[in-house]
Amino acid sequence: MTIPEIIFTFFFFAVFGWIFELFLEIFGRRKILNRGFFKGPYIPIYAFGAFLEHYGCSPLKEHPLFVFIAGALMCSVMEYIAGIILEKIFHKRYWDYRLYPFSRWCTYQGRISLASATSFGVFALALVYYLWDVPIYIINLFAFPVRLIISGVFLTVFVIDGYFSIKKYLRNKKELYPDRIAGNDEGLI
């Protein structure tokens, strides 16, 4: 993969994750919330999960059941570790599956659940057999200089968004206001 393909694929799946989270909020809690840390419509953990599933599950492509199980396990471990790291860094829980009616009955510490693991397994199947090549196909529709510009714009917007999101988090923490970054009711779209 070229650098523009990697960057575009990363943002493709980060935006895909944001859309997925948006639908979970609409159907799970009947609210429209931005569940991401960033202001932009992307959640990077989904992109990391997509890369993990692609490279971890593609060797198992001949066995769909193994793709499902490996995808569910790998992303659940990643989600659990990411949850702990985010809680340690930002002193805030960014997701809790005990709050969702479809997953509260089978969860571990609210960080991972059977419902999320199942969705990771299904996503691994879709990714390995169908989705991985979509962003690569899209970015390769453009000439290489345009691919570089697109990638540069995505990275620039992401870095600026990250800077202001972290700045806002630190300001809110300093002022002892509730943290509005993680999509509570004040983060309505």
N, C-alpha and C positions, 0 to 999 in steps of 0.2 A: 504494500500500500504506500502511496505517496503521502507526503505531509498534508496537502489539501484534502485528500481522501480521508485521512485519519481525523482531521479537525472537523470536516463536514459530517462524517459518520458520528463522531462524538456528540455534536450539537443536534443532529437528527434524533438520536435516541434520548438525549436529555430533554428535548421538547416533547417527544413521544411520552416520556415519563411524566412530564408536567400535565399533559392532556389526560393521561391515565389517572393521575391523582385528582385532577379536577372532577372527573366522572365519579371517582370513589366518594368524594365529598358530596357531590350532588345526590347520589343514590344512597350513601351511607348515613349522612347527617342532614340531608336536605338543605345544604348551604352551598353557596359558591365562594370558595376560599382559595387563596393562593397558598398552597402548602409548601412552596419552596422557600429557601432562605433568601434567595435573590429576588429582585423585583421583576426581572425578565421571566419569560415563560419557559424555564428550563430547570431541571433537577439533575445535576451531574451524577448522582449516585446511579441513576438509571443507565447513563452512558457507560459508567464503569462496569455495571452489571452486564450490559450488552457485550462489551469487549471480553469480559470474563467468561460469559456463556459461549460466545463464539469460539474463542480459542480453547476453552475447556471442554466444550461439548462436540465440536466439529469432528474430532477423531472418533467419536462414538456414533457418527451419522448412520451407520448401518443398523443401529439398534435404537429405535425411537424410545423404547421404555427407559433405556440407560440415559438417553439425552434428557428425558423428562426428570428422572431422579437426580442426575448430576446437576442439572440447572437449578432444581429446587434446593438442593443441598448447598451448592456453591453460593448462590445469591442469599440464602438465609444466613449463612455464616457471615458473608460480607455485610448484610444488613445489621446483624447483631453487633458486629465489631464497630461498624460506622455509628450505630446508635450510642454505644458506650463512649466512643471518641468524641462525638458531638456533645454529649452530655458533660463530659469532663472539660471540654474547651469552653463551651458556651453556657454551662450550668442550666440547661433547658432540655427538656425532652421534646424532640421534634416529631415523634409519632408514638402512638400508644394504641395498639390493636385492641386493647380492652374497651376502647370507646366505640368500636364499630360492632353493630349487631351481628354481622355475618362472620365475625372472627373472635368475639369475646369468649366463646366457649372453649377454644383450643389455642392458647397462646402461652408463650414463655416470657415472663417479665414484661409483657406488652411490647417487646421489641421485635419479636418474630411470631408468626402464627401459621397454623396449618393453611388458612386461606391465602396468606401471602406466599407461602412456599408453593402451593398449588399454582398460583398465578405465575410464579417464577418458572415453574416447570413447563407450563403451557407456553410462556413467552420463549423459553429455550427451544421448544419445538418449532414455533413460528420463526424464530430467528435463524436457526440452523437450516431449516428447509426453504424459507421464503424471504425473510426480511433483510438479512445481512447485505445482500447485493443492491437493495433499493437505493440507499443514500449514495453508494459508489456509482451506480448508474446515473443518478441525478447530477452529481457534481461533474461527472465526465461528459455531460452534455455541453459543457462550456470549454472554451479554449483554456490552455494552461494558465496564461496570465490572468484570466478572469477568475479561475479557481483560486489563484493566490490572493486576489483582491477579496473574494468572498470569505476565504479563510481568515484573512487579516481583519476584515470587518467583524466577523463573529468573535474572534479572540479579543479585539479591542473593546467591543461592547461588553463582553464577559468580564474582562479585567476592570473596566470602569464600574460596572454593576457590582462586582465583588468589593471594590474599594468603598463604594457608597453604602453597600449593605453592611459591611463590617463597621464602618464609621457610625452608621445609624444604630447598630447593635450596641456599640460601646457608649454612644451618647445616651441611649435609653437606659443602659445599665447604670451609668454614672448618675443620671437624674432620678433613678429609682422608679422609673415608670415601667409598666408592663412591657415586655419585649413584644413588639408588633411584627417582627420579621417573620416568624414561623407560621403565620397564617391563622392567628386566632380571630375572633369576630371583628377586630379592628382592621384586619387585613383583607376586607371584602374587595372583590374585583369590581 
